[in-house]
Amino acid sequence: MSAVDVGKSAEHAAFGGVIGETYRDSTPWWPPEEIAAGRPNVLMVVLDDLGFASLGCYGSEIATPNLDALAAGGVQFTNFHATALCSPTRASLLTGRNSHAVGMAYLSHVDDGFPGYRGAIGHDSATLAEVLVDAGYNTWAVGKWHLAPMDQTTVAGPFDQWPLGRGFEHYYGFLEALSDHFHPELFRDNQSVEPPATPEQGYHLTTDLVDNTVQYLRDQTSVAPQTPFFSYLALGATHTPFHAPREFVERYRGRYDDGWDVIRERRYRRQIELGVIPPRTDLPPRNDDVTAWDSLSADERAASARFQEVYAGFLEHTDHEIGRLLAELEVLGRRKDTIVVVVADNGASQEGGPHGVLNTTHYENGHFPEAAEVVARMDEIDGVSTDVNYPLGWAQAANTPLKRYKQNTHAGGIRTAMIVDVPDRLGLALKPGSKRHQFQHVTDIVPTILDLAGVTAPVERAGLRLRPIQGQSMRPVLADSALPSPARTQYFETDGNRAVWKDGWKAVAFHRRGTDFAADKWELYHLDDDVSEAHDLAGSEPERLAELVAAWWEEARANDVLPLDDRGFAERANVKFRPHSPRDRTRWDYYNGMQHIGTGSAPPLPGRSFIISAVIDRPVGTEDGVLIAHGSRNSGYAFLVKDGHLVYDLNHYNRHTLVRSTSTLPTGTCRVAVRFDHDDAGTGGLAVLMIDDEPVGQMRLAETFEYFIAFQGLDVGGDRLSPVHQGDEGEFPFAGRLEVVTIELLGDDLRPVRAVRGVT
């Protein structure tokens, strides 16, 4: 064997040229590559918690001219269905497979220990980004991810479920379920980063996300214009918290004084005029948890109207930024070669409760403010100073003419807006502004894009045999509006709410958390004649209903829907940890200088007793600052030194309770701690401050967080992003020496937190 043959790699062995003694008697060769040039670009925009009737082209009075123009130039779908929750929809949207089948039945915060409930997409289900990057596309994701296990969203990873681990070459955005739009937790690729500007400098997350999408577009177009791209933009809007520039909110002052009943009726009439719903559609009565507008007091009506003013401003600002992105595609000359898909992940949110909330954590902790509190804080419903979500009446109006909301499998939870624009050169001869009324499902988007791009779905990837794609290409429906809905059976399940669609009929069961699944009442609707699910035919069509219920069980078994689980987010996220989770322990040592960590990776303190301690050094004796903080301006806790005193600041829904040491801290080195002993009954307990293990102050706290602290995470050595602590010092970094902060769970409070009380 000659020396040149020894140790040849597989790539060397496959060399197709000739290697001689010199280049003169050699023939070069290059391995063939996937030729992507000529394939269409793909821009996918995901809107969050957007009700079916929220866009102007779907009947709303809110100004959404850019999305309306996209619908007028493309195709608007009126019978499109997602899942009833964000993570599952995104899993289906990016894989073309049912959410339970890929392991994302619920939120990515939770791993229940069953195949359908892993809180992560199995690698045997390739994402659209993975398929397209293998086909020669450039890929990037911007915005909300919410598909990585949340206890894995630290700089320690693992990163295989982050965007860069699922086929995207670049990422910029937030990994959580929601984000503060003025103080977001941001990541670039696999690294935590600070926001590029402050709210005082005009920062807003939606603008930042669009700016970064434009930057990726400009970079890619400058250096590889022949290469197609897949740009995934998942906005935080219009999920709570509703944050909007003041000028956009001001445009809607007084516009909602007529109330949700009148607005719902107007949208319903407008939908019929636009052809979004058939003229024969009936408007169902108010949902059973919605109060008649006229029964509210004058002050309650004034406060409630403000929530919708903020929401409308939030949505119009979002439309403005999407318009800026679409205009950039035109400037770069790539609009005519780009498939554009705009989709909402589920219906409007019920998480604002009967009166609305000024804090996103109210819902997670199982209670809502009384109307009097909302009225008293009316001036804070401004889109800037608080984290608001609107009352149920506005959520119902957002879903006009549909029943119920996000999390429910009635149409209000799963029937969503979807707009598609396809380049003329793909030969579909679309009539601009046309509508499609055939049933479609979120799993259909991936096979449609692959079909239009001429990319074959792989059967294997990275050594794994892939699950078959379950959706159907929409190309035939796009090409012919007269085609009937394709024959299929499609199940739905979220939080125990169940439904199944088959050949124009739908069976649906509403489930109240904590009740017997067997007691759920199944309803039956003929959607071809009853878009709004106004007429329950279960009593007159018992055989058809039985057939559909049997079909649901068959689909449930085939897609890993079982076992049914109706436990709430806070209970599931704080009780059951996947093996080796950073939350599944009783002690955490956090070193000063570590990067911000998300709340899904932070210690599970609600409902438990704990001690937070640190050794600090104040050489001069005047050094103050925050030692540790978890949360945001609207909820959380901070342990700090202020004016020489030790302070524990409990920010309970923007109401601060300060436990302050009776004596000042000594100069030099000392050990400081706060111990909290949780009451066996109730949600309060005793907080004790200690210096060198001696009590120096205590207070009985009447209330603490029952199940959930905040959606914003934890910092050591300062209070970064949105400050938790009371005062105007901002980050307030500790000015002395601090090495490590230790958190320990104590005693018998290692038991699971109590079950969430009746949260639906």
LINKADA-V750415 format. One line per field, one symbol per residue. phi: phi as a letter, one per 30 degrees, with the letter a starting at -180 (. if undefined). psi: psi as a letter, one per 20 degrees, with the letter a starting at -180 (. if undefined). burial: b if it has 24 or more other C-alpha atoms within 12 Angstrom, else e. Layout:
phi=???
psi=???
burial=???
//
This chain:
phi=.dddddidddddddeccbccdbddccbdabddcddcejdddbcccccchddecddedcjddddbddddddddcbbcccbcbcdcbdeddddddccibddddcjcdbdddbbdjbedbdiadeddbddedddddddjddbbbbjdchbceddcccddidcdcdeddbjcdbbblbcddabddcbddcbchcbdbdedacedcjdbeeddddedddddddddddcbddcdbcccccdddcdeddbbeedddddceidcddjddddddddeddddddidbdeddcdddeedccddedddddddddddddedddeddddddddeddddddddededicddcbdcbcbcdadddcddidcibcaddeddciabddedddddcedddbibdbccbddeddddddcecccibeiccdedcbcbdabbbbeeddidhddeidcbcddbbedddddddddddicdddcbahicdddddcdbdceedddbddddeddabbcbaahidbabcahicbcbbdbceicdedddcdcbbcddcbedhdbdcedcbdddddddddddddddddciddddbcddeddddccccdeiddccacbbccdejddecdddcdeddeibcabcbacbbcecjcdckddabbkbdcakbbcacbhicdbccccchicccccbddbddddjcaccabcbcdddcicclccbcbbhicdblaadcdbbddbbdadcccbcilbdhdddddkcdidhdddccbcacccbdchddddddddddidb
psi=prhiipkprhhghjpjbpobhrhhkqorqpqqqpoipiqqrpopppqpkpqhkhqgijiqipomhghghghhicpppikqparjqgggghghhihjqqghhjjmhbqjipoijqhilikqpqijnqrhggghhhjjqqqqppbpfkiqphjjlriibqjijrgiikiphqqpbqirhrqpihmqoqqpdkppqqqirrhhjjppggggghghggggggghhhhliipqqoooooqhqlqqqopqqhhhghijpiikhirhgghgggggghhghijhqqhipqorrqqijpqpgiiqrghhggghhhghgggghggghggghhhhghhhhghikigikpppppqqhaaqpjjiahiqqjpiigghjjrqqqhhggghkhiimijgirnqqrrhhhgghhjpkrqbaqhqjrhhhiorqpppppqhiikilqopjrqpjqpqqhiigghgggghikpppqiqpkjppqqqpirqpjgghhhoiiqrpqprpprqppkipqrppoliqppqpppppirphiiqpprpqnhhimhjlhoojhhilhggghggghhghghghhjkhqqqojqrggghhigopqqjqiimajppopppiqqpqrhiirpmhpjrqrppqqpqpnhhjjprrpgqqobahiqaqqprppkiqppooonnljopppopqhrrqqqbprpqqpppopqhpajaapppqqpljppjqrppphqapghpgriqbqqpjrnrcopgqprkichlqpiappgqppppqqbjjiqqqqqpnkp.
burial=eeeeeeeeeeeeeeeeeeeeeeeeeeeeeeeeeeebebbbbbbbbbbbbbbbbbbbbbbbbbbbbbbbbbbbbbbbbbbbbbbbbbbbbbbbbbbbbbbbbbbbbbbbbbbbebbbbbbbbbbbbbbbbbbbbbbbbbbbbbbbbbbbbbbbbbeebebebbbbbbbbbbbbbbbbbbbbbbbbbbbbbbbbbebbeebeeebbbbbbbbbbbbbbbeebbeeebebbbbbbbbbbbbbbbbbbbbebbbbbbebbbbbbbebbbbbbbbbbebbbbbeebbbbbbbeebbbbeebeebbbbbbbbbbbbbbbbbbbbbbbbbbbbeebeeeebbbbbbbbbbbbbbbbbbbbbbbbbbbbbbbbbbbbebeebbebbebbbbbbbbbbbbbbbbbbbbbbbbbbbbbbbbbbbbbbbbbbbbeebeeebebbbbbbbbbbbbbbbbbbbbbbebebbeeeeeeebbbbbbbbbbbbbbebeeebbebbbbbbbbbbbbbbbbbbbbbbbbbbeeeeeeeebbbbbbbebbbbbbbbbeeeeebbeebbebbbebbeebbbbbbbbbbbbbbbbbbbbeebbbbbbebebebeebbbbbbbbbbbbbbbbbbbbbbbbeeeebbbbbbbbbbbbbbbbbbbbebbbbbbbbbbbebbbbbbeebbeeeebbbbbbbbbeeeebbbbbbbbbeeeebbbbebebbbbbbbbbbbbbbbbbbbbbbbbeeeebbbbbbbbbbbbbbbeeebbebbbbbeebb
//
